[in-house]
Amino acid sequence: MASTAQKLSSGDRCTKAQMEINTRRFKLHLAQNVTAARHRAGMTQLQLAKAADLSRATIHLVEAGICDPRLSTITRLADALRVDAWDLLIEELR
């Protein structure tokens, strides 16, 4: 019979794996939605960066799904793109 510690350890691995999957999904949805909203707004990455007071490198990292942006960054992007922050986080941009 497995000890409580072994059960917790096994459960933690599953939880960590699921969290990694969810994190990758989050980054992918955010990347796709920011890119789509930027294109709809007719903006370049540099124009979005200036409007959101962020670096162009940050815009690139977000759109590439590489970084974990802070909520303040997501809010700045949403404001610059004139969309709700929630729209950048959901699975499909409305």
N, C-alpha and C positions, 0 to 999 in steps of 0.2 A: 504494500500500500504506500502511496506517495505521501510524503510529509506535507504539512501546510506550507512550508517554505518552498518546496518544489512546485506545488500547485500555484502559488503566487508567482513564482519565477516564470512558469510556463504561461500563465495568464498575462504577465507583463510583456512577454515577447509578442504575443498575439496583439495586445493593445498597441504596442509600439509599431508593429507592422501596419496595423490599420491606420494609426495616426500618420505614418509616412505616406500611405496611399491617399489619405484625405488631404494631406499637405500638398502632394503633387497635383491632385485634382483642383485644389484651390488655386494654385499657381497657374495651372493651365486655363481655368475659366477666367481668372483675372487677366491673364495675358491676352486671351482671345477677345475678351470684352473691351479692354482698353484699346487694343488695336482697331477693332471694329468701330468703336465710338470715335476714335481719332480720324479714321478714314471718313466716317459720316460727317464729321465736322470739317473735313477738308484741310486738316492740319498735318504738318510734318512733325516728326519727333522733336525737332528743335523748336518749332512754334509751340507745341504742347509744353515742352520743358520751360520755356519762358513764361507762358501763361500760368503754369502751376508753380513757378518759382522753384524748379527742380533742375538738376543737370540733365543733359541729353543722355548721358550714360545711364542715369537712373531710369529714364523712360525706356531705353534699350533693354536694360536688365528686367524690368517689369514685363515688357512685351515679349521677351524671350522666355519668360517663366523661370528665370534664374534666381531672383531674390525674393525674400519675404518682406514686403514693404510694411511699414508701420501704418496704423490706421490714419495718422495725419497725412501720410503720403497719398493714401487712397482717397481721402477727402479732398486734398488739393487737386488730384487728377479729376475727380468727379466735378468739382467746381469749375475747373478750366474747360472741361468737356461739356458742361451744362447738362449733366445727368445726375441722377441720384446715386450716391455711393453704393447703395444696394444693387443697382443695375450692373455695377462692375463686378459684383461678387457672386451673382446668381449664375446658374448653369448656362443659360442662353440670354443674350442681350435682347431686351424687348424692342 
